[in-house]
Amino acid sequence: MKYTGTIKTKLPRSGDSIFAVMSKYSIEHNALNLSQGFPDFEISGELIDLVNYYMNQGHNQYAPMPGIPALRKAISKKVENDHGIIYNPDTEINITAGATQALFTAFATFVKDNDEVIVFDPAYDSYTPAVKINGGTVKHAQMEMPGYTIDWQKVARLITSHTRMIVINSPHNPTGTVLTEDDMLQLERLTSNSDIIVLSDEVYEHLIFDNTQHQSVCRFPELAKRSLAIGSFGKTFHATGWKIGYVLAPENLMKEFRKVHQWVVFAVNTPIQMAMAEYLANENTYKSLPAFYQQKRDLFVDLIKGSRFKIIPSHGTYFQCLDYSAISDEGDLAFAKQLTAEHKISSIPLSSFFNDGRDDKILRFCFAKKEETLKKAAEILCKI
């Protein structure tokens, strides 16, 4: 069966995401999958038991649209402890079906036809399509090498009367860089006395290394007044398949966000929300994560020091970028596929995160893996 009418696509340049492409290729070639960002180790047994408990207790029907009160209160307490700012759990916190839904809903809420949204390349691949679907125009600001930093003077030159939103992501996927306090202060000054909204993707907030402080928009009062901060329990608690996240925003922005959210998913998985509310009571469940993931990063980096890959410092997330320019002149997608097919290890080419396809001969590898997986991966990479 085939539709015979005219289809006017909203995304003419969009195909399968690079994550779907490389994961499928990895399966076809029975390769070690360090491409898509998911752990290969088990999540907390305590958390699974809590979900099971609340299911058996009958908490299996719709949750309230903003999320169950207990979880919103737990998040409010967590943010106050982490950043010293209080978000009202009734009016300024909303539970979402993962961070991607939160991002899409934020774009759908605030971006209208001809609005401009500034995105920093390399950028997580859901931002641009979501802006375009909602009629907006993306202005791409390239992060500066080395180190993937932001030149705020260049950003200032991109701002026009049509600029509606600036999207930031820290710790940053795919590069592992982390925004500094100075970055946030510059962003605060840049957006003051304007109608610009800041959308802050903070899903890797607890995966940050080397005693670095996560500079959430929540920590900067004037910035917080115009910002939506997005978090992810799936990323934090190694349960990416659960698709549960949250949004923090001042009441006037949250009121608008909820108007759209209710028509996208309305409510999010009830027993998981109940379990998360109880699990968050133990701060160590997330405050132990920097050391946990830094150990994995350090192990992976140490194991591949003897390889021909150049290691690009990762200060956050669970991704390690490697420069292969000393090995091959091939484009990064072709080289990533070659590694998958011939060497049985898969990664993500960084050019996929650039609007203009910029190719710096860099691949992204996920190190959220068991020790034996990382050792096997390093053994392969050191032989190339």
C-alpha positions in Angstrom: 0.0 0.0 0.0 1.3 3.5 -0.9 -0.1 7.0 -0.3 -0.5 8.6 -3.8 -1.0 12.2 -2.8 1.6 14.9 -2.5 3.8 14.9 0.6 5.4 18.2 1.5 8.0 17.1 4.0 8.9 19.5 6.9 12.4 18.0 7.0 13.7 17.5 3.5 17.3 17.0 4.6 16.5 14.6 7.5 17.0 10.9 7.4 17.8 8.3 10.0 19.9 9.7 12.9 23.5 8.8 13.0 22.9 6.8 16.2 20.4 4.6 14.4 22.7 4.2 11.4 25.8 3.2 13.4 23.9 1.0 15.9 22.3 -0.9 13.0 25.7 -1.2 11.3 27.3 -2.4 14.5 24.7 -5.2 14.9 25.1 -6.2 11.2 28.8 -6.6 11.7 28.6 -8.0 15.3 30.8 -5.2 16.5 31.5 -3.8 19.9 29.0 -0.9 20.1 30.6 2.2 21.6 28.5 4.4 19.3 25.1 5.0 20.9 25.3 6.4 24.4 24.0 3.7 26.7 25.6 1.7 29.6 26.2 -2.1 29.2 26.0 -2.7 33.0 23.0 -3.2 35.2 21.2 -0.4 36.9 20.6 -0.3 40.7 18.8 -3.4 42.0 17.3 -1.2 44.7 15.7 1.1 42.0 14.3 -1.9 40.1 12.8 -3.2 43.4 11.2 0.2 44.1 9.6 0.3 40.7 8.3 -3.3 41.2 7.0 -2.3 44.7 5.0 0.6 43.4 3.6 -1.4 40.5 2.5 -4.1 43.0 1.0 -1.4 45.2 -1.3 -0.4 42.4 0.4 2.8 41.1 -0.2 1.9 37.5 -2.7 4.6 36.3 -2.1 8.1 35.0 0.1 10.4 37.0 -0.8 14.1 37.3 0.1 16.0 34.1 3.1 17.9 35.8 4.3 14.7 37.5 3.6 13.2 40.9 4.0 15.7 43.7 6.5 13.6 45.6 9.0 13.5 42.7 8.7 17.2 42.0 9.3 17.9 45.7 12.4 15.6 45.7 13.7 17.4 42.6 13.2 20.8 44.3 15.1 19.7 47.3 17.9 18.3 45.1 18.3 21.5 43.1 18.3 23.6 46.3 21.1 21.4 47.8 23.1 21.5 44.5 22.6 25.1 43.4 21.2 27.1 46.3 18.0 28.0 44.4 14.4 27.0 45.2 12.1 25.9 42.4 8.4 25.7 43.4 7.5 22.0 42.9 3.9 23.0 42.1 4.5 25.7 39.5 8.2 25.4 38.3 9.0 21.7 37.9 7.6 19.3 35.3 8.3 15.6 34.7 8.8 14.6 31.0 9.1 11.4 29.0 12.8 11.8 28.7 15.0 14.8 27.8 14.3 14.7 24.1 10.6 15.2 24.7 11.4 18.1 27.1 13.5 19.7 24.4 11.0 19.3 21.7 8.2 20.6 23.9 10.3 23.7 24.8 10.9 24.4 21.1 7.2 23.8 20.3 6.2 26.2 23.1 8.4 29.2 22.4 9.5 29.0 18.7 7.2 30.4 16.1 7.5 31.0 12.4 10.7 33.1 11.5 12.0 33.0 15.1 15.8 32.4 15.2 17.4 29.9 17.5 21.2 29.9 18.1 22.7 26.5 18.4 26.4 25.6 19.1 28.0 23.1 16.7 28.8 20.4 17.1 25.3 20.0 18.5 23.2 17.1 19.7 21.2 16.1 16.6 17.7 16.6 17.9 17.9 20.4 18.3 17.9 21.6 14.6 15.0 19.3 13.4 12.8 20.3 16.4 13.4 24.0 15.6 12.6 23.6 12.0 9.5 21.5 12.6 8.1 24.4 14.6 8.9 27.0 11.9 12.0 28.4 13.3 15.4 29.2 11.8 18.6 27.8 13.2 21.7 30.0 13.4 24.8 27.8 13.9 27.7 29.1 16.0 30.7 26.9 15.8 32.6 26.1 18.9 36.3 27.0 18.8 39.2 24.5 18.5 41.1 23.4 20.4 38.9 22.6 23.3 35.5 23.3 21.8 35.1 26.7 23.6 32.5 29.5 22.8 33.5 32.9 21.4 30.8 35.0 22.9 31.7 38.0 20.8 30.8 36.0 17.7 27.6 34.9 19.4 26.7 38.5 20.0 27.0 39.2 16.3 24.5 36.5 15.5 21.8 38.0 17.7 19.1 40.0 15.9 15.6 41.2 16.7 14.3 37.8 15.6 16.5 35.8 18.1 14.1 33.9 20.3 16.3 31.3 22.0 19.9 30.2 22.7 20.5 26.5 23.3 23.4 25.5 25.5 24.5 22.0 26.5 26.9 21.4 29.4 28.5 18.9 30.0 28.5 18.8 26.2 27.6 16.0 24.0 29.5 15.0 21.8 32.7 16.7 22.9 32.8 16.3 26.7 33.6 20.0 27.2 32.1 21.9 30.2 31.0 25.5 30.3 32.7 27.7 32.9 31.3 30.3 35.3 32.7 33.0 33.0 30.8 31.4 30.1 27.6 31.6 32.0 28.2 35.2 33.1 28.8 36.2 29.5 25.6 34.5 28.5 23.8 36.3 31.3 25.1 39.7 30.1 24.4 38.9 26.5 20.7 38.1 27.1 19.9 40.7 29.8 17.2 43.3 28.8 16.0 41.0 26.0 13.2 38.6 25.3 15.7 35.8 24.6 14.9 32.4 26.3 17.8 30.1 27.2 17.3 26.4 26.8 19.9 24.6 28.9 20.4 20.9 28.2 21.9 19.6 31.4 21.3 15.9 31.1 24.9 15.0 32.0 24.9 17.3 35.0 26.3 14.6 37.4 28.8 13.1 34.9 31.5 15.7 35.4 35.1 15.1 36.3 38.3 16.5 37.8 36.5 18.2 40.7 34.8 20.6 38.2 31.6 22.4 39.3 28.6 22.0 37.0 27.6 25.5 36.1 23.8 25.1 35.8 21.7 28.1 34.6 20.0 27.7 38.0 23.1 29.1 39.8 22.8 32.5 38.0 19.7 34.4 39.2 19.3 36.7 36.2 19.9 33.8 33.8 17.5 31.5 35.7 14.7 34.0 35.2 14.8 33.4 31.4 15.9 29.8 31.3 14.5 26.2 31.1 16.9 23.6 32.5 16.5 20.0 31.4 17.6 17.0 33.3 17.5 13.2 32.7 17.0 10.4 35.2 17.7 8.0 32.4 21.3 9.4 32.0 21.8 9.8 35.7 20.7 6.4 36.8 21.9 4.3 33.8 18.3 3.6 32.6 18.1 5.2 29.2 15.3 3.0 28.1 13.0 4.4 30.9 12.8 7.8 29.1 12.1 10.0 32.1 13.4 13.5 32.6 12.3 16.8 34.0 12.2 20.6 33.3 12.9 23.5 35.7 11.6 26.9 34.7 10.2 30.1 36.3 6.4 30.0 36.7 5.6 32.2 33.7 7.6 30.0 31.4 6.5 26.8 32.9 2.8 27.8 32.5 3.4 28.0 28.8 5.5 24.8 28.6 2.6 22.9 30.3 0.1 24.1 27.8 2.0 22.2 25.1 3.3 19.3 27.2 -0.3 18.2 28.0 -0.9 17.6 24.3 2.4 15.8 23.7 2.5 13.1 26.4 0.2 14.4 29.1 1.6 12.1 31.8 4.7 10.1 32.4 5.2 6.5 33.8 3.7 6.5 37.3 5.5 3.7 39.1 8.9 4.9 37.9 8.1 8.4 39.1 7.2 7.0 42.5 10.4 5.0 42.7 12.5 7.9 41.6 11.0 10.1 44.4 12.1 7.6 47.0 15.4 6.8 45.4 16.5 10.5 45.3 16.2 10.7 49.1 19.7 9.2 49.2 22.0 11.9 47.8 24.8 9.4 47.3 22.9 7.8 44.4 23.9 10.7 42.2 26.7 12.4 44.1 28.9 9.3 43.6 28.6 9.4 39.9 31.5 11.8 39.1 34.0 9.4 40.6 32.3 6.4 39.1 32.5 7.7 35.6 35.8 9.4 36.0 37.3 6.0 36.8 35.9 4.6 33.6 37.2 7.5 31.6 40.6 7.3 33.1 40.8 3.5 32.6 39.8 3.9 28.9 42.2 6.7 28.3 45.1 4.9 30.0 44.4 1.7 28.0 44.6 3.5 24.6 47.6 5.8 25.4 49.7 3.5 23.2 47.4 3.7 20.2 47.8 6.1 17.2 44.6 7.9 18.2 45.0 11.4 19.7 43.0 11.8 22.9 40.8 14.9 23.2 40.2 15.8 26.9 36.7 14.9 28.1 35.6 16.8 31.2 32.1 15.5 31.4 29.4 13.1 29.9 30.4 9.5 29.2 31.9 10.2 25.8 35.6 10.2 24.7 36.5 11.9 21.4 39.5 10.5 19.5 41.4 12.2 16.6 42.4 9.6 14.0 44.1 12.0 11.6 47.5 10.3 12.1 45.9 7.0 11.0 43.8 7.8 7.9 42.7 10.7 5.6 39.3 9.1 5.1 36.2 11.0 6.0 34.9 10.3 9.5 31.8 8.4 8.5 33.7 6.2 6.1 36.4 5.6 8.7 33.8 4.8 11.4 32.2 2.3 9.1 35.6 0.8 8.3 36.3 0.3 12.0 32.9 -1.3 12.5 33.2 -3.7 9.5 36.9 -4.6 9.7 37.9 -4.1 13.3 34.5 -4.8 15.0 34.2 -1.6 17.0 31.7 1.1 16.3 31.7 4.8 17.1 30.0 8.1 16.1 31.6 10.4 13.5 31.6 14.0 14.8 30.8 15.5 11.4 27.2 14.4 12.0 26.9 17.0 14.8 27.9 19.9 12.4 25.3 21.6 10.2 28.0 22.0 7.5 29.3 18.5 7.9 32.7 19.8 9.1 35.1 16.9 9.3 38.0 17.2 11.8 38.8 13.4 11.6 37.3 12.8 15.1 35.2 9.9 16.4 33.1 9.8 19.6 33.3 6.6 21.8 31.0 5.8 24.7 32.9 4.7 27.9 29.7 3.9 30.0 30.7 0.3 29.8 31.9 -2.6 31.9 35.7 -2.8 32.6 36.0 -5.9 30.4 34.2 -4.0 27.5 36.6 -1.1 27.8 39.6 -3.4 27.8 38.4 -5.2 24.7 37.7 -1.9 23.0 41.2 -0.6 23.9 42.8 -3.8 22.6 41.1 -3.3 19.3 42.0 0.4 19.0 45.7 -0.2 19.9 46.0 -2.6 17.0 44.8 -0.1 14.4 
